[in-house]
Amino acid sequence: MLEPLRQGLPPLDPAAVSDAASCALPARYEAVGEARRFTRRTLDQWDMGERFDDVCLVVSELVTNALRHGLPASGACGDREPPVRLHLMRWTERLVCAVRDPSHDSPVARETDDFSAESGRGLFLVDSFSDSWGWHPLAGALSGKVVWALFRLPHTGARPHGE
């Protein structure tokens, strides 16, 4: 049914990057609230508060999935940096939310007919509220994967004087 895209982000011009912010998140469920607060502060700084509801919902789902499915069963990740990291990146007409975790496993949308269930719909929400999403494995010194969601932003060309 819903299959994540196993690919990197769509082509984005690095010269058009306006802003970027990231935060490390601890391996505990309270980190979802921390991710929402970080997202609120960041979007407010970027004067994008009107996008908060959709972006925050997607960030919450991506971070929850990383904590639930992307960490070792023991929860221990050694002395390395915190195991989950949230990145927010804004280009001229796009916003990307990316969550890194130490797992190499592909995100999998669970099929469910029970829409009153309290879990199992996260990736469907990500798919519904973002313009596209996907994931890619990390290489080199970084281990694991990144799951990302892209939001198109309205073109903010010059406005006529007086508007």
Salt bridges, closest charged atoms under 4 A:
ASP19 OD2 - ARG90 NH2 2.29
GLU30 OE1 - ARG28 NE 3.68
GLU34 OE2 - ARG28 NH2 3.13
ASP44 OD1 - ARG40 NH1 3.65
GLU81 OE2 - ARG100 NH2 2.42
GLU93 OE2 - HIS155 ND1 2.55
ASP101 OD1 - LYS145 NZ 2.94
